[in-house]
Amino acid sequence: MTEAAELPPAPEQARDVFGDRFTDAVRYAELLAEAGVQRGLIGPREVPRLWERHLLNCAVLSEVVPEGVTVCDVGSGAGLPGIPLALVREDIKITLLEPLLRRTTFLTEVVELLGLDHVTVVRGRAEEVMGKLPPVHVVTARAVAPLDRLATWGIPLLRPYGEMLALKGDTAEEELKSAATALSKLGAVGTSILHVGEGVVDPLSTVVRVEVGESPGGVRFAAKRAKAARTGRTRRRR
């Protein structure tokens, strides 16, 4: 039996969540089950639970993403949560940020195949693209790193008064407490734990929200961001 054959049918909730993009969501699931497994982007054991644990779990993040914003999905990997979010929210512009070539190649293929014109794939690390990419309203992430480390990568990419939305599991509350000092130094002004996906996923998806003030990244990154911006302007003039 092939990995593709192990992919279960889409649950009824998927039709409601993805709407007009349901067919594209099915194709994405098939790509994950086939090319995603073959290229080592997801483990074969994840195929039977792709819908509940991955696609729907990520798509419901849309419940807490404001309308018409710009989003950077840090460490996008195989496109989670960025691509499910893009499928349900064509009003937002999403950058899938990923350092590994084999993953960005896959992401580019998916974006082109599904016609996701509001999605851009960028190869690089968060610390490398600061000042090169326009600051965004929202940073998303899933299974990238512990919250304190993730914040050092994601928060500096935000616009003033933006927010980071990190999909987490049972450790969310513990991670948030452990990261409190680091978040404060990075300019966070508010944190909360949200549960989304009522009637869609069980258990609900857990989201850690970190809101920043006028200096995302804090004092340390303000100078770095300004230097990167000056370097970018110099290169453009040349």
FENQUI-V173088 format. One record per run of one state. SS is the DSSP state (h for helix, s for strand, l for the rest). FROM is the first residue (numbers start at 1). TO is the last residue. If there is no record, write none. Layout:
ss = {SS SS}
from = {FROM FROM}
to = {TO TO}
This chain:
ss = {l h l h l h l s l h l s l h l s l h s l s l s l h s l h l h l s l s l h l}
from = {1 4 7 12 39 44 65 70 75 82 89 93 99 101 115 119 124 126 130 131 133 134 136 143 147 158 169 172 179 180 186 188 197 205 213 218 238}
to = {3 6 11 38 43 64 69 74 81 88 92 98 100 114 118 123 125 129 130 132 133 135 142 146 157 168 171 178 179 185 187 196 204 212 217 237 238}
